[in-house]
Amino acid sequence: MNREMRRMAKRADKIVRRGIPKHGIMTPAQKERHLATAGAVISGSTTYEDDNLDTTLIKIYAAFDALKKGDGTEDHFDYLAAAINVSFIRAQDISPALVEQLRQAQDAMTACSRRMQQHGKSGFTGPEMQHVALAIEAHEEILRHSTPIQMWRALRKMQDNYRAAKAAQQGGKQ
């Protein structure tokens, strides 16, 4: 082994051992952090399992049902609106037709919000109900075919868009 190979081996060893004490023994916390990081990378790059989606989808369908009946609260509205908005952002990477479908659902949710503010009860017209139902189905398919990292990025973008709109609204009031 020549000098250059020894140097490369030493650099590689440093990279591998980053975060590990010189004596080579990892503390339990370091082991847990290492495994959690590796697990997050692996699980973040695969699609969701059906078991992980059931609870989320049940909540979305329950929120839609409550809003349809007129019993919906702001929490129901926020939960359903967030699902549609995250799907809208993911749809921008998927299909323009899907973007248009989700835009109609966003308009329906805006009308529902207006009704909630004016009358104190939620509700949809017939076409609005259909648009939101299709958006929920699209959200379910997007969830099933997206990785957690993709959904997390869409959620972050949605939050950034919300903050920017809120800041613009606050700036306009002053």
Buried (B, 14 or more C-beta within 10 A) or exposed (E): EEEEEEEEEEEEEEEEEEEBEEEEEBEEEEEEEEEEEEEEEEBEEEBBEEEEBEEBBEBBBEBBEBBBEBEBEEEBBEBBBBBBBBBBBBBEEBEEEBBEBBBBBBEBBEBBBEBBEEEEEBBBEEEBBBBBBBBBEBBBEBBEEBBBBBBEBBBEBBEEEEEEEEEEEEEEEE
